Amino acid sequence: MLSPLPLLCRRAALSMAAVLAAGCAGLAGPAADAPDTPLSRRLDALLPAQVLILGEQHDADAHHALERETVQQLAARQRLAAVALEMADSGRSTAALPPTATEAQARAALAWNDRAWPWTAYGPVVMAAVGAGVPVLGANLPRARMKDAMADVSLDAQLPPPAWQAQMAAVREGHCGLLPESQMQPMTRIQVARDREMARTVAQAAQAAAPGRVVLLVTGAGHADPALGVPQHLPTDLKVRSVRMAAGGAGADRQRFDALWATPAVPPRDYCAELRKPAAPAKP
C-alpha cells in the first residue's frame, strides 16, 4: 500500500541531511551564500549551465520566493528555456498557454493537486514562467506508474551501492521508521524512479533548448542531491548545476552541491507525530 506521499516527501526533505551526515563528515564544501547576497550574483556564479536544479525544503516560504525570483531573473536575461517541477506529473505542460493565461488555466494544464502541493506556495513560480512565455513542465513520476516501479528490480542497479544504501536510509528516515522492512526496497525503487523521470523530462527540455538557455528544475533537496538524486540520471554531457537551499543555513550535505543558499530558519514541525496519530474511528 502506498504511503501518504506529500507528507512523507516533506519529512524526507527535512531529514535527508541528517541521514547522510555520517558519510560526509570532515569533507569540505561550498560556503553558504549569505541571505543578503544578491540573487543576480548567485546566478552569475552558476551560469552558464544547461540545467539548474534548486533543491528546496518544501515548507520554507523563502525557498519558494527564491524560486520565483530565479524564474524572473533568468527570463529577464532571456536565458530561461523551461521550468520543470517535481510538483506536477510528467506529460503535463503549460506550453500551449499564452503569456496572458490565468491561474485557473495553468492549474488545469498541469492537473495541479493542491492537496499535495499548495498552489499558494508554487503558483507564483508557475505564473512567473507563464507570464514570461516560458513553458512549465510537470516532471514527476505519475502516481499510476508507481506500482510498476515498486516491482521493477532493474531500478536496484541504477545507483552505485553506497548511494542506493543512502537512498534507502533516507526512505526509512523519511517514513519515520514506520515502514515495514518488506516495503523498504519497493519504496526506494519509487524514489529512484521519480529521480529518473525528472531527469528524463529535464534532459529532453535541455536538449531541445536554444544555446545559452537553461532548464530550471524545482524539487526537494534530496532529489537535487548530485550523489543520489536527479543528477545521477542525467546525461554526462549536460552541464548541470545543483543548489541546496537551506533554511537556517544548515546542511551537512553541502559539499556535494555547487552552491548552498542560506535562508531564515523555519519553525520546527514534527511530521512524524502527524503520521503516528491514530486513525479516526469509522462512522457507523
C-alpha positions as CSV (number, residue, x, y, z in Angstrom):
1,M,0.0,0.0,0.0
2,L,1.4,3.4,-0.9
3,S,2.1,5.9,1.8
4,P,0.7,9.5,2.0
5,L,3.4,10.8,-0.3
6,P,3.1,14.6,0.1
7,L,3.6,14.5,3.9
8,L,6.4,11.9,3.5
9,C,8.1,14.0,0.8
10,R,8.3,16.9,3.3
11,R,9.6,14.7,6.1
12,A,12.2,13.2,3.8
13,A,13.4,16.6,2.6
14,L,13.8,17.8,6.2
15,S,15.7,14.7,7.3
16,M,17.9,14.0,4.3
17,A,20.9,15.9,5.6
18,A,20.9,14.1,9.0
19,V,20.6,10.7,7.4
20,L,23.7,11.3,5.2
21,A,25.8,13.3,7.6
22,A,27.9,10.3,8.8
23,G,29.2,9.7,5.3
24,C,30.1,13.3,4.8
25,A,31.9,14.2,8.0
26,G,35.1,16.2,7.5
27,L,34.5,16.9,3.8
28,A,34.9,20.5,2.6
29,G,32.1,22.1,0.8
30,P,31.0,25.5,-0.6
31,A,30.4,28.2,1.9
32,A,26.8,29.2,2.3
33,D,25.8,32.4,0.5
34,A,24.6,34.9,3.0
35,P,20.9,35.6,2.8
36,D,21.6,39.2,1.7
37,T,23.8,38.1,-1.3
38,P,22.0,39.4,-4.4
39,L,20.4,36.7,-6.4
40,S,22.0,38.0,-9.6
41,R,25.4,37.4,-8.1
42,R,24.4,33.9,-7.1
43,L,23.2,33.1,-10.6
44,D,26.3,34.6,-12.2
45,A,28.4,32.1,-10.2
46,L,26.4,29.1,-11.5
47,L,25.9,30.1,-15.2
48,P,26.4,29.2,-17.9
49,A,24.6,25.8,-17.4
50,Q,22.2,23.7,-19.3
51,V,20.4,22.5,-16.2
52,L,20.0,24.4,-12.9
53,I,18.4,22.4,-10.0
54,L,17.0,24.2,-7.0
55,G,16.7,21.8,-4.1
56,E,14.1,23.2,-1.6
57,Q,12.7,22.5,1.8
58,H,9.1,22.2,0.9
59,D,7.7,24.1,3.8
60,A,10.2,27.1,3.6
61,D,8.4,30.1,2.2
62,A,11.8,31.8,1.5
63,H,12.7,29.0,-0.9
64,H,9.5,29.5,-2.9
65,A,10.3,33.2,-3.1
66,L,13.8,32.5,-4.3
67,E,12.4,30.1,-7.0
68,R,10.1,32.8,-8.3
69,E,12.9,35.4,-8.3
70,T,15.1,32.9,-10.2
71,V,12.5,32.4,-12.8
72,Q,12.0,36.2,-13.2
73,Q,15.7,37.0,-13.4
74,L,16.6,34.2,-15.9
75,A,13.6,35.1,-18.0
76,A,14.6,38.8,-18.0
77,R,18.0,37.8,-19.2
78,Q,16.5,35.7,-22.0
79,R,18.3,32.7,-20.5
80,L,15.3,30.5,-19.4
81,A,14.3,27.6,-21.6
82,A,11.8,25.9,-19.4
83,V,10.8,25.3,-15.7
84,A,10.3,21.7,-14.6
85,L,8.5,20.9,-11.4
86,E,8.5,17.9,-9.1
87,M,5.1,19.1,-8.1
88,A,3.3,18.1,-11.3
89,D,3.3,14.9,-13.3
90,S,5.4,14.4,-16.4
91,G,3.4,14.8,-19.6
92,R,1.7,17.9,-18.2
93,S,2.8,21.3,-19.6
94,T,1.7,24.9,-20.0
95,A,3.5,25.1,-23.3
96,A,0.2,25.6,-25.2
97,L,-0.9,28.6,-23.0
98,P,-0.3,32.2,-23.9
99,P,1.5,34.6,-21.5
100,T,-1.9,36.1,-20.6
101,A,-3.2,32.7,-19.3
102,T,-5.0,32.7,-16.0
103,E,-4.0,30.8,-12.9
104,A,-7.0,28.5,-13.5
105,Q,-5.8,27.7,-17.0
106,A,-2.3,27.0,-15.7
107,R,-3.6,24.8,-12.9
108,A,-5.7,22.8,-15.4
109,A,-2.8,22.4,-17.8
110,L,-0.7,20.9,-15.1
111,A,-3.5,19.0,-13.4
112,W,-2.4,20.6,-10.2
113,N,-3.0,18.7,-7.0
114,D,-3.5,21.4,-4.4
115,R,-3.9,18.9,-1.6
116,A,-0.4,17.6,-2.2
117,W,1.3,20.9,-3.2
118,P,-0.4,24.2,-2.1
119,W,-0.9,26.4,-5.1
120,T,-0.3,29.4,-2.8
121,A,3.3,28.2,-2.5
122,Y,4.0,27.2,-6.1
123,G,1.5,29.3,-8.1
124,P,3.8,32.4,-8.1
125,V,6.6,30.3,-9.6
126,V,4.4,28.9,-12.3
127,M,2.8,32.1,-13.2
128,A,6.1,34.0,-13.4
129,A,7.2,31.5,-16.0
130,V,3.9,31.5,-17.9
131,G,3.8,35.3,-17.9
132,A,7.3,35.3,-19.4
133,G,6.3,32.9,-22.2
134,V,8.3,30.1,-20.7
135,P,6.8,26.6,-20.6
136,V,6.3,24.9,-17.2
137,L,6.7,21.1,-17.4
138,G,5.5,18.5,-15.0
139,A,8.4,16.3,-14.2
140,N,7.4,13.8,-11.5
141,L,6.5,10.1,-12.0
142,P,2.7,9.9,-12.3
143,R,1.1,8.0,-9.4
144,A,-0.4,5.5,-11.8
145,R,3.2,4.3,-12.6
146,M,4.3,3.9,-9.0
147,K,3.0,0.4,-8.6
148,D,5.1,-0.8,-11.6
149,A,8.1,1.0,-10.2
150,M,7.8,-0.8,-6.9
151,A,8.2,-4.1,-8.7
152,D,10.9,-3.0,-11.2
153,V,14.1,-4.8,-10.0
154,S,16.1,-3.0,-12.7
155,L,15.9,0.1,-10.6
156,D,18.0,-1.5,-7.9
157,A,21.1,-1.2,-10.1
158,Q,20.6,2.5,-11.2
159,L,22.7,3.9,-8.4
160,P,26.1,2.9,-7.0
161,P,25.7,0.6,-4.0
162,P,26.7,3.3,-1.4
163,A,24.2,5.7,-3.0
164,W,21.5,3.0,-3.0
165,Q,22.0,2.4,0.7
166,A,21.9,6.1,1.4
167,Q,18.7,6.4,-0.5
168,M,17.2,3.5,1.4
169,A,18.3,5.1,4.7
170,A,16.6,8.3,3.6
171,V,13.4,6.5,2.8
172,R,13.4,4.8,6.2
173,E,14.0,8.1,8.0
174,G,11.5,9.9,5.8
175,H,8.9,7.4,6.8
176,C,9.7,8.0,10.5
177,G,10.8,4.3,10.9
178,L,7.1,3.2,10.4
179,L,7.6,1.5,7.1
180,P,7.7,-2.3,7.2
181,E,11.1,-3.7,6.2
182,S,9.4,-5.6,3.4
183,Q,8.4,-2.3,1.9
184,M,11.9,-0.6,2.1
185,Q,13.2,-1.8,-1.3
186,P,9.9,-1.2,-3.2
187,M,9.6,2.4,-1.8
188,T,13.3,3.1,-2.5
189,R,12.6,2.0,-6.1
190,I,9.9,4.6,-6.3
191,Q,12.3,7.3,-5.2
192,V,14.8,6.2,-7.9
193,A,12.1,6.0,-10.5
194,R,11.0,9.6,-9.6
195,D,14.5,10.9,-9.9
196,R,14.9,9.1,-13.3
197,E,11.6,10.6,-14.6
198,M,12.6,14.1,-13.5
199,A,15.9,13.6,-15.2
200,R,14.3,12.4,-18.4
201,T,12.0,15.4,-18.5
202,V,14.8,17.8,-17.8
203,A,17.2,16.2,-20.3
204,Q,14.7,16.3,-23.1
205,A,14.0,20.0,-22.4
206,A,17.7,20.9,-22.2
207,Q,18.5,19.0,-25.4
208,A,15.7,21.0,-27.2
209,A,16.7,24.3,-25.8
210,A,18.4,27.1,-27.7
211,P,22.1,27.6,-27.0
212,G,22.8,29.6,-23.9
213,R,19.4,28.8,-22.3
214,V,18.9,26.8,-19.1
215,V,16.2,24.4,-17.9
216,L,15.3,25.1,-14.2
217,L,14.2,22.2,-12.1
218,V,12.4,22.9,-8.8
219,T,12.4,19.9,-6.5
220,G,13.1,18.8,-3.0
221,A,16.7,18.9,-1.6
222,G,17.0,15.1,-1.6
223,H,16.1,14.9,-5.3
224,A,18.6,17.7,-6.1
225,D,21.5,15.9,-4.4
226,P,24.2,15.1,-7.0
227,A,25.3,12.0,-5.1
228,L,22.0,10.1,-5.2
229,G,19.2,12.2,-6.8
230,V,18.3,13.5,-10.3
231,P,21.9,14.5,-11.3
232,Q,22.8,10.8,-11.1
233,H,20.5,10.0,-14.0
234,L,21.2,13.0,-16.3
235,P,23.5,12.5,-19.4
236,T,27.1,13.2,-18.5
237,D,27.5,15.6,-21.4
238,L,24.9,18.1,-19.9
239,K,26.3,20.9,-17.8
240,V,24.4,20.7,-14.6
241,R,24.5,22.9,-11.5
242,S,22.7,21.9,-8.3
243,V,21.8,24.3,-5.4
244,R,20.9,23.3,-1.9
245,M,18.6,25.9,-0.3
246,A,19.0,25.5,3.4
247,A,16.6,27.0,6.0
248,G,18.8,28.4,8.8
249,G,21.9,27.7,6.7
250,A,22.1,24.1,7.9
251,G,23.1,21.3,5.6
252,A,25.7,18.6,6.3
253,D,25.5,17.5,2.7
254,R,26.5,20.9,1.3
255,Q,29.8,19.6,-0.1
256,R,28.1,17.7,-2.9
257,F,26.2,20.8,-4.2
258,D,27.5,23.6,-6.4
259,A,26.1,26.2,-4.1
260,L,24.3,26.5,-0.7
261,W,21.8,29.3,-0.4
262,A,21.1,30.0,3.2
263,T,17.6,31.3,4.2
264,P,16.0,32.1,7.5
265,A,15.2,29.2,9.8
266,V,11.7,27.6,9.7
267,P,9.9,26.8,12.9
268,P,10.3,23.1,13.6
269,R,7.4,20.8,12.8
270,D,7.1,17.2,13.9
271,Y,5.8,15.4,10.8
272,C,6.4,12.1,12.4
273,A,3.9,12.9,15.1
274,E,1.3,13.6,12.5
275,L,2.0,10.2,10.9
276,R,1.7,8.4,14.2
277,K,-1.7,9.9,15.0
278,P,-4.3,7.1,15.4
279,A,-6.8,6.9,12.6
280,A,-10.2,8.3,13.3
281,P,-12.8,5.7,14.1
282,A,-15.1,4.8,11.2
283,K,-18.5,6.3,11.4
284,P,-21.3,3.7,12.0
